[in-house]
Amino acid sequence: MRVVVVGQGYVGLPLAIRAAEVGHQVIGYDVDARRVKSLAAGESYVEDVSSERLNRALANGSYRPSELARDCGGFDVAVVTVPTPLQDGAPDLRYIEESAHTLARFLRPGATVVLESTTYPGTTEELFAPILEDGSGLAAGEDFHLGYSPERIDPGNTVWGFQQTPKVVSGVDARSLKAVEAFYGELVDTTVPVRSPKEAELAKLLENTFRHVNIALVNEIAMFARHLDIDVWQAIEAASSKPFGFMKFTPGPGVGGHCLPIDPSYLNWRVQRELGQNFRFVELANDINNHMPEYVTRRVIDALNAKRRSVNGSKVLLLGLAYKKNTGDARESPAVRIAELLLDMGAKVRAVDPHVVESIKVDARLVRVEPTRKEVAAADVVVLLTDHDSFDYQMIAEHASFVLDTRNRMTGPKVEVL
């Protein structure tokens, strides 16, 4: 089949390459010309898709990146994997809307369209479908198949990749569900059909809200435990020994990526709009997790005060800019917020991250450096924010004058954990 995947980021590119590998003719459509140029040159910017896999798909002609809307024409299946950010606390669905308008121009009877972008329950049927229908003159369910299948990409996960992770699938009617499930059944080991797109949309938000709330719980416990002179990390490990009724979550400098800082707020927004009520768990989790960068910054200030130093003019070395270990994904990373807070206070901030290669929105005063012994020794405070396996933790512990470890990765007399 001719497959169009709209959006070639952390979600769309793995999907597109997998579809090409099973034998489909795939167009990877993205409006970002830089991304398209990189992909056409065989250079992958997503850890889950190696440049070798990309080049094989390019070489055999099963995959072609494009920034031209006309290349979407003639598709049998189209999948939308575009970002859904928040704008002033409300869902920003302009990229979904733009994608729907583009695909509607080329929609043909019998084709299948699937939305994967995370959004609030009702988006597929109440927003996405009408745009496709108005632009094509066709009816969803009658003339073309339409469904929703939430993305479950976990960047850098070497065990549960795109193929191994069960795929929730849905359709606006029975025939649509059958078409959507048949498509993904070729790409993944297991499909999980649900009654309608609303259940699939809610399932994604439930997954991320569950993580968001539990991370907030351990973050707040970590702050209290320090003042109570309790090793929260040992307590978590001890609790994890229980073989039932407990799931391990660990503290950190905040939450990042597209999912946790954004997705639960979609559900809160929908509840407020439709029911006039607040989703109090999400609001509380947002409050705790969003303020973790400020807490980490206060811990840096406390460490400098103990040395009788002001944060203004002090040298701070940040280890890690990505939100997740062993990936280059810096979307909504708490490390960026921590850097900005310290820079605004006059600190001389330098940062190390061997994985983050794409440009990220951060103050131009932040200097990127290599994790050399000289850099570590020169810093007044070293802050471990992302525990990449590539860091030489023994060297850092030996040569740093003080380390604030927010990931419980290091030990030593000069190391203080979150």
TORDREN-209110 format. One record per residue (C-alpha): z, x, y; residue number from 1. Coordinates in steps of 0.25 Angstrom, whole numbers, plus 2048, in hexadecimal, padded with zeros to 3 digits. Last residue first. Layout:
<sites>
w | u | v | i
Z | X | Y | NUM .
...
</sites>
This chain:
<sites>
w | u | v | i
8B7 | 848 | 83B | 418 .
8B9 | 856 | 835 | 417 .
8BF | 862 | 83B | 416 .
8BA | 870 | 837 | 415 .
8C0 | 87D | 83C | 414 .
8C9 | 87F | 831 | 413 .
8BE | 87C | 826 | 412 .
8B7 | 871 | 820 | 411 .
8A9 | 86B | 822 | 410 .
8A1 | 85E | 81E | 409 .
8AA | 854 | 823 | 408 .
89F | 84D | 82B | 407 .
8A5 | 84D | 839 | 406 .
8A8 | 85C | 839 | 405 .
8AE | 861 | 846 | 404 .
8AD | 870 | 845 | 403 .
8B4 | 87A | 84D | 402 .
8B2 | 889 | 84F | 401 .
8A6 | 889 | 846 | 400 .
8A3 | 895 | 83E | 399 .
8A9 | 893 | 830 | 398 .
8A8 | 884 | 830 | 397 .
899 | 885 | 834 | 396 .
896 | 890 | 82A | 395 .
89C | 887 | 81F | 394 .
894 | 87B | 823 | 393 .
887 | 881 | 823 | 392 .
87F | 875 | 827 | 391 .
873 | 871 | 81E | 390 .
87B | 866 | 818 | 389 .
87A | 85E | 825 | 388 .
888 | 858 | 828 | 387 .
885 | 851 | 835 | 386 .
88F | 851 | 840 | 385 .
896 | 85E | 83E | 384 .
89C | 862 | 84C | 383 .
89E | 871 | 850 | 382 .
8A7 | 873 | 85B | 381 .
8A8 | 87F | 864 | 380 .
89B | 884 | 860 | 379 .
897 | 892 | 860 | 378 .
89B | 895 | 851 | 377 .
891 | 88A | 84C | 376 .
886 | 88E | 855 | 375 .
887 | 89D | 850 | 374 .
889 | 899 | 841 | 373 .
87B | 892 | 843 | 372 .
879 | 883 | 842 | 371 .
86C | 883 | 849 | 370 .
86B | 87D | 857 | 369 .
867 | 870 | 85F | 368 .
86C | 86F | 86D | 367 .
871 | 862 | 873 | 366 .
86F | 862 | 882 | 365 .
862 | 859 | 87F | 364 .
86C | 84D | 87C | 363 .
868 | 847 | 86F | 362 .
85D | 83D | 86B | 361 .
858 | 843 | 85E | 360 .
84B | 84B | 85B | 359 .
847 | 84D | 84D | 358 .
84C | 859 | 846 | 357 .
85A | 855 | 842 | 356 .
85C | 85C | 834 | 355 .
861 | 86A | 838 | 354 .
86B | 864 | 842 | 353 .
874 | 86D | 84B | 352 .
879 | 869 | 858 | 351 .
87E | 870 | 865 | 350 .
886 | 86A | 86F | 349 .
88C | 871 | 87C | 348 .
896 | 867 | 880 | 347 .
896 | 861 | 88E | 346 .
89C | 853 | 88B | 345 .
88E | 84D | 88B | 344 .
88A | 857 | 880 | 343 .
896 | 853 | 877 | 342 .
892 | 844 | 878 | 341 .
883 | 847 | 876 | 340 .
886 | 84F | 86A | 339 .
88F | 845 | 864 | 338 .
884 | 83A | 866 | 337 .
87A | 842 | 85F | 336 .
883 | 845 | 854 | 335 .
885 | 836 | 852 | 334 .
877 | 835 | 84D | 333 .
86F | 828 | 851 | 332 .
863 | 82E | 84A | 331 .
865 | 83D | 847 | 330 .
85E | 83C | 839 | 329 .
85B | 84B | 835 | 328 .
862 | 849 | 828 | 327 .
86B | 852 | 820 | 326 .
878 | 84B | 824 | 325 .
876 | 83E | 82C | 324 .
877 | 83B | 83B | 323 .
86F | 847 | 83F | 322 .
874 | 850 | 84A | 321 .
87C | 85A | 841 | 320 .
885 | 865 | 844 | 319 .
889 | 864 | 853 | 318 .
88E | 871 | 85A | 317 .
897 | 86F | 866 | 316 .
898 | 87A | 871 | 315 .
8A3 | 877 | 87B | 314 .
89E | 876 | 88A | 313 .
8A5 | 869 | 88D | 312 .
8AD | 865 | 880 | 311 .
8B8 | 86C | 886 | 310 .
8C0 | 877 | 87E | 309 .
8CE | 879 | 87C | 308 .
8CB | 87B | 86D | 307 .
8D2 | 86E | 869 | 306 .
8CB | 868 | 874 | 305 .
8BE | 86C | 86D | 304 .
8C2 | 865 | 861 | 303 .
8C6 | 859 | 868 | 302 .
8B9 | 858 | 86F | 301 .
8B1 | 859 | 862 | 300 .
8BA | 84E | 85C | 299 .
8B7 | 846 | 868 | 298 .
8A8 | 848 | 866 | 297 .
8AA | 843 | 857 | 296 .
8B1 | 836 | 85C | 295 .
8A5 | 834 | 866 | 294 .
89B | 836 | 85B | 293 .
8A3 | 82C | 853 | 292 .
8A2 | 821 | 85D | 291 .
896 | 81A | 858 | 290 .
89C | 81A | 84A | 289 .
8A9 | 812 | 84F | 288 .
8A3 | 808 | 858 | 287 .
897 | 805 | 84F | 286 .
8A0 | 803 | 843 | 285 .
8A8 | 7F9 | 84C | 284 .
89C | 7F2 | 850 | 283 .
897 | 7F1 | 842 | 282 .
8A3 | 7EC | 83C | 281 .
8A4 | 7E2 | 847 | 280 .
897 | 7DB | 845 | 279 .
898 | 7D2 | 852 | 278 .
895 | 7C4 | 852 | 277 .
88B | 7BB | 85A | 276 .
885 | 7B7 | 84C | 275 .
876 | 7BA | 84F | 274 .
876 | 7C5 | 85A | 273 .
884 | 7CB | 856 | 272 .
881 | 7CB | 847 | 271 .
873 | 7D1 | 84A | 270 .
879 | 7DC | 854 | 269 .
883 | 7E0 | 84A | 268 .
879 | 7E1 | 83F | 267 .
870 | 7EA | 847 | 266 .
87D | 7F2 | 84B | 265 .
87E | 7F6 | 83D | 264 .
871 | 7FC | 83D | 263 .
873 | 806 | 849 | 262 .
87D | 811 | 848 | 261 .
87D | 810 | 839 | 260 .
86E | 80F | 836 | 259 .
865 | 818 | 83F | 258 .
86C | 825 | 83D | 257 .
87A | 828 | 842 | 256 .
889 | 825 | 840 | 255 .
894 | 82D | 846 | 254 .
89B | 83A | 845 | 253 .
89F | 838 | 837 | 252 .
8A8 | 831 | 82D | 251 .
8A6 | 82F | 81F | 250 .
8A3 | 823 | 816 | 249 .
8A6 | 822 | 807 | 248 .
8A5 | 814 | 800 | 247 .
8B2 | 80E | 7FA | 246 .
8B5 | 802 | 7F1 | 245 .
8B3 | 80A | 7E4 | 244 .
8B3 | 818 | 7DF | 243 .
8BF | 81D | 7E8 | 242 .
8BD | 82B | 7EA | 241 .
8B7 | 828 | 7F8 | 240 .
8C4 | 825 | 7FD | 239 .
8C9 | 833 | 7FB | 238 .
8BC | 838 | 801 | 237 .
8BE | 82F | 80E | 236 .
8CD | 834 | 80F | 235 .
8C9 | 842 | 80E | 234 .
8BF | 840 | 819 | 233 .
8C9 | 839 | 822 | 232 .
8D3 | 845 | 822 | 231 .
8DF | 83E | 828 | 230 .
8E6 | 843 | 834 | 229 .
8E8 | 835 | 83A | 228 .
8E0 | 839 | 846 | 227 .
8D5 | 83E | 83D | 226 .
8D6 | 832 | 834 | 225 .
8D4 | 828 | 840 | 224 .
8C6 | 82E | 844 | 223 .
8C2 | 82F | 835 | 222 .
8C6 | 821 | 833 | 221 .
8BD | 81C | 83E | 220 .
8B1 | 824 | 838 | 219 .
8B4 | 81F | 82A | 218 .
8B3 | 810 | 82F | 217 .
8A7 | 813 | 838 | 216 .
8A0 | 819 | 82C | 215 .
8A3 | 80C | 824 | 214 .
89E | 803 | 82F | 213 .
891 | 80A | 830 | 212 .
88F | 80B | 821 | 211 .
890 | 7FD | 81F | 210 .
888 | 7F9 | 82B | 209 .
87D | 802 | 826 | 208 .
87C | 7FB | 818 | 207 .
87E | 7ED | 81F | 206 .
873 | 7EF | 829 | 205 .
869 | 7F3 | 81E | 204 .
86E | 7E7 | 815 | 203 .
86C | 7DE | 822 | 202 .
85E | 7E1 | 823 | 201 .
85B | 7DE | 814 | 200 .
863 | 7D1 | 814 | 199 .
85B | 7CD | 821 | 198 .
84E | 7D1 | 81A | 197 .
84F | 7C7 | 80F | 196 .
855 | 7C5 | 801 | 195 .
857 | 7D3 | 7FD | 194 .
850 | 7DC | 7F4 | 193 .
856 | 7EA | 7F0 | 192 .
84B | 7F4 | 7EC | 191 .
84D | 800 | 7E3 | 190 .
846 | 80D | 7E0 | 189 .
83F | 80E | 7ED | 188 .
830 | 80F | 7F2 | 187 .
828 | 806 | 7E8 | 186 .
833 | 7FB | 7E9 | 185 .
832 | 7FC | 7F8 | 184 .
824 | 7F5 | 7F8 | 183 .
827 | 7EB | 7ED | 182 .
834 | 7E7 | 7F4 | 181 .
82D | 7E4 | 801 | 180 .
822 | 7DC | 7FA | 179 .
82C | 7D4 | 7F1 | 178 .
835 | 7D1 | 7FD | 177 .
829 | 7CC | 805 | 176 .
825 | 7C3 | 7FA | 175 .
833 | 7BD | 7F9 | 174 .
834 | 7BB | 808 | 173 .
839 | 7C2 | 815 | 172 .
83A | 7CF | 80C | 171 .
845 | 7D8 | 808 | 170 .
848 | 7E6 | 803 | 169 .
854 | 7EF | 801 | 168 .
850 | 7FD | 7FC | 167 .
859 | 804 | 7F2 | 166 .
859 | 813 | 7F6 | 165 .
852 | 81D | 7EC | 164 .
845 | 81D | 7F3 | 163 .
849 | 81F | 801 | 162 .
853 | 829 | 7FE | 161 .
861 | 828 | 7F7 | 160 .
865 | 835 | 7F1 | 159 .
85F | 83F | 7FC | 158 .
865 | 838 | 808 | 157 .
860 | 83F | 814 | 156 .
85D | 833 | 81C | 155 .
863 | 826 | 816 | 154 .
857 | 81C | 816 | 153 .
85B | 80E | 813 | 152 .
851 | 806 | 81A | 151 .
852 | 7F7 | 81A | 150 .
847 | 7EF | 813 | 149 .
842 | 7E3 | 81B | 148 .
836 | 7DA | 817 | 147 .
829 | 7D4 | 81A | 146 .
81D | 7D0 | 812 | 145 .
810 | 7CB | 818 | 144 .
809 | 7BD | 819 | 143 .
814 | 7B3 | 815 | 142 .
820 | 7BB | 815 | 141 .
81E | 7BF | 824 | 140 .
813 | 7B7 | 82A | 139 .
807 | 7BE | 830 | 138 .
801 | 7BD | 83E | 137 .
802 | 7CC | 83F | 136 .
80A | 7CE | 84C | 135 .
812 | 7C1 | 84C | 134 .
816 | 7C3 | 83D | 133 .
81A | 7D2 | 83E | 132 .
822 | 7CF | 84B | 131 .
828 | 7C3 | 844 | 130 .
82C | 7CB | 838 | 129 .
833 | 7D6 | 83F | 128 .
83C | 7CE | 848 | 127 .
843 | 7C2 | 840 | 126 .
83F | 7C5 | 832 | 125 .
841 | 7D4 | 831 | 124 .
84C | 7D5 | 83C | 123 .
855 | 7CA | 836 | 122 .
860 | 7D3 | 832 | 121 .
862 | 7DE | 83C | 120 .
85A | 7EB | 83B | 119 .
857 | 7F8 | 833 | 118 .
849 | 7FB | 832 | 117 .
842 | 7F8 | 824 | 116 .
839 | 7ED | 828 | 115 .
82E | 7EA | 81D | 114 .
820 | 7E5 | 81F | 113 .
817 | 7E1 | 813 | 112 .
808 | 7DD | 814 | 111 .
802 | 7D1 | 80D | 110 .
7FB | 7CC | 819 | 109 .
7F9 | 7D7 | 823 | 108 .
801 | 7DE | 82E | 107 .
7FA | 7E8 | 837 | 106 .
7FE | 7E3 | 845 | 105 .
80B | 7DE | 840 | 104 .
80F | 7EC | 83C | 103 .
80F | 7F1 | 84A | 102 .
817 | 7E5 | 850 | 101 .
821 | 7E6 | 845 | 100 .
823 | 7F5 | 848 | 99 .
825 | 7F2 | 856 | 98 .
82F | 7E8 | 853 | 97 .
837 | 7F1 | 849 | 96 .
836 | 7FC | 854 | 95 .
83B | 7F2 | 85E | 94 .
847 | 7EE | 856 | 93 .
852 | 7F3 | 85F | 92 .
85F | 7ED | 859 | 91 .
86A | 7EA | 864 | 90 .
875 | 7F4 | 868 | 89 .
86E | 7F9 | 875 | 88 .
862 | 7FC | 86D | 87 .
864 | 7FE | 85E | 86 .
85A | 805 | 856 | 85 .
851 | 800 | 84B | 84 .
848 | 80B | 847 | 83 .
83B | 809 | 83F | 82 .
839 | 807 | 830 | 81 .
82E | 7FC | 82F | 80 .
827 | 7FB | 822 | 79 .
819 | 7F6 | 820 | 78 .
812 | 7F3 | 813 | 77 .
803 | 7EF | 811 | 76 .
7FF | 7F6 | 81D | 75 .
7F1 | 7F5 | 823 | 74 .
7F4 | 7FA | 831 | 73 .
800 | 803 | 833 | 72 .
7F6 | 80E | 838 | 71 .
7F3 | 806 | 844 | 70 .
801 | 808 | 849 | 69 .
7FE | 817 | 84B | 68 .
80A | 820 | 84A | 67 .
806 | 825 | 83C | 66 .
80C | 82B | 830 | 65 .
803 | 82C | 823 | 64 .
808 | 82B | 815 | 63 .
801 | 829 | 808 | 62 .
7F6 | 833 | 80C | 61 .
7F9 | 83D | 801 | 60 .
7FC | 848 | 80B | 59 .
805 | 840 | 814 | 58 .
80D | 83B | 808 | 57 .
80F | 849 | 803 | 56 .
812 | 84E | 811 | 55 .
81D | 844 | 813 | 54 .
824 | 847 | 805 | 53 .
823 | 856 | 809 | 52 .
829 | 854 | 817 | 51 .
835 | 84E | 810 | 50 .
838 | 83F | 813 | 49 .
847 | 83C | 812 | 48 .
84A | 847 | 81D | 47 .
841 | 83F | 827 | 46 .
839 | 848 | 831 | 45 .
82E | 84A | 828 | 44 .
823 | 854 | 82C | 43 .
816 | 851 | 825 | 42 .
80D | 853 | 831 | 41 .
80A | 844 | 831 | 40 .
819 | 842 | 831 | 39 .
81C | 84A | 83D | 38 .
810 | 844 | 845 | 37 .
815 | 836 | 841 | 36 .
823 | 839 | 846 | 35 .
81F | 83F | 853 | 34 .
816 | 833 | 855 | 33 .
822 | 829 | 854 | 32 .
81B | 81B | 853 | 31 .
81D | 81C | 844 | 30 .
814 | 817 | 838 | 29 .
815 | 81E | 82B | 28 .
809 | 818 | 824 | 27 .
80A | 818 | 815 | 26 .
800 | 816 | 80A | 25 .
808 | 813 | 7FE | 24 .
809 | 81B | 7F1 | 23 .
818 | 81D | 7ED | 22 .
819 | 829 | 7F6 | 21 .
813 | 822 | 802 | 20 .
81E | 818 | 802 | 19 .
829 | 823 | 800 | 18 .
823 | 82A | 80C | 17 .
823 | 81D | 815 | 16 .
831 | 819 | 811 | 15 .
837 | 827 | 814 | 14 .
82F | 827 | 821 | 13 .
834 | 819 | 826 | 12 .
843 | 81B | 824 | 11 .
846 | 828 | 82B | 10 .
83B | 827 | 835 | 9 .
82C | 823 | 833 | 8 .
82C | 815 | 839 | 7 .
822 | 80A | 834 | 6 .
81F | 80C | 826 | 5 .
811 | 807 | 823 | 4 .
80D | 805 | 814 | 3 .
7FF | 804 | 80F | 2 .
800 | 800 | 800 | 1 .
</sites>
